[in-house]
């Protein structure tokens, strides 16, 4: 039995939208209900499943048609992920900083780690692959 096709179209936001068809609803019916929108069917094997964690950055290149990764969207997604990851870490470091300051201990290491976390999103801009983006982590 052949696996079902994956239905996608480029959304108004520039990334690919995945459509789940209800039983009995066909791709042709979807195309009729979405005039002016190119709807594509793909085999799962033709999708960049290694980059499924960047699904939000999938984009359909209609000249193929094939699904590609929009690196700008992937970078924005990664910056958002890193900001979420670093928030509780920065909050914990703020507490550690105040405790160290109150007891007269050095705050240099705490300050350096806070600065590393603040600067981590700037590293995203130099990335050229999803593997590089994926490798960026706030936790050491």
Buried (B, 14 or more C-beta within 10 A) or exposed (E): EEEEBBBBBBEEEEBBBBBEEEEEEEBEEBBEEEEEEEBBEBEEEBBBEEBEBBBBBBBBEEEEBBBBBBBEBBBBBBBEBBBEBBEEBBEEBEEBBEEBEEEEEEBEEBEEBBEBBEEBBEBBEEBEEBEEBBEBEBEE
